[in-house]
Amino acid sequence: MTKDLTLLGIESSCDDTAAAVVRGTTILSSVVYGQTSLHMEFGGVVPEIAARAHAEKLDHCIEEALEIAKVQLTDLDGIAVTAGPGLIGGVLSGVMCAKGIAAATGLPLIGVNHLAGHALTPRLTDQVPYPYLMLLVSGGHCQFLIVEGHDSYRRIGGTIDDAPGEAFDKTARILGLPQPGGPSVEKAAAKGNSKRFVMPRPLLNQPGCDMSYSGLKTAILRARDGVVEKAGGLTRQDQADLSAGFQDAVTAILTEKTRRALETYLALSPETKTFAIAGGVAANGPIRAALQGLCTDTGTTFVAPPLALCTDNAAMIAYAGIERMMHGEADDLTLSARPRWPLDDQAAPMLGSGKKGAKA
């Protein structure tokens, strides 16, 4: 295909309802309706509430994205939608909405793996050539991928339990900080002393690129309980120091594991050495700075998308759909919503398997 394709992207895998219009590598519009206020009192995302909010907001979100992009449905070449992985109610809301539009307009329907959307974001923003090393790090996922093509991913490591973003959220809850936890912990840590509470660095003494974060939550809980028992409560400085200790540990783990992943990637002698990071945790300033310094030391180009494209958005879904469509790929109205959908289906499951398949 010689002309730039124009796709509508729809994303609803977790707690952000998003729609975007992308033409080639140009984002014509990107609209995100957050749900933070709906879930705040529960200390985390409630799947049923999220699914209902998606169903209520999707049409408005899509209408706004089309209006900002100054295009009509007849100007589109296709509809790209997140078909998984994610909270099944939310994914199903998006898929059914996309099916309805495709059925009414006759436009091609392209199902997109949410993780592929993140993994291909550097190609949208910086036109990064294959292969490149990607650290996908978010609230639900954490893995190192060697991205060899739009549908070719080799996982060389990842978390064996919780994702870093989930650990940030639960740490914030333990410390009484507001949700979402990532920004709250980072803000508190900026005023804290990371040396006061030294947190463990799980799996750093083990070879390879796998990571673990569940033990950090336990360590934070015990440290908090120790302070509360001794002083009768937590001061803001206690919150800051505990946050700093936690963030310092996550940064150390990600930096060392990235160093090992880079060794594996660079051994392939890629023509253009590139390391990219995406996902919500990629918005964390100290983590970004540490990884950027590591890339400088190894002569590797560091690519991080704009902060608005680090968290869930539909522009990345539209672009991933463009890559699929350029290779002649599309789906039909039998497209199914999938709660689990590993990018590298040849790699052994890291978190075990259930009746519906591998979790990661």
PyMOL commands that set and color helices and strands:
alter all, ss='L'
color gray80, all
select helices_A, chain A and resi 36-42+47-69+73-75+88-105+114-126+164-175+181-189+214-231+236-266+280-283+285-298+307-310+315-326
alter helices_A, ss='H'
color red, helices_A
select strands_A, chain A and resi 6-11+16-23+26-34+78-84+109-113+132-137+142-149+152-158+274-278+301-303+353-354+357-358
alter strands_A, ss='S'
color yellow, strands_A
deselect
rebuild
show_as cartoon
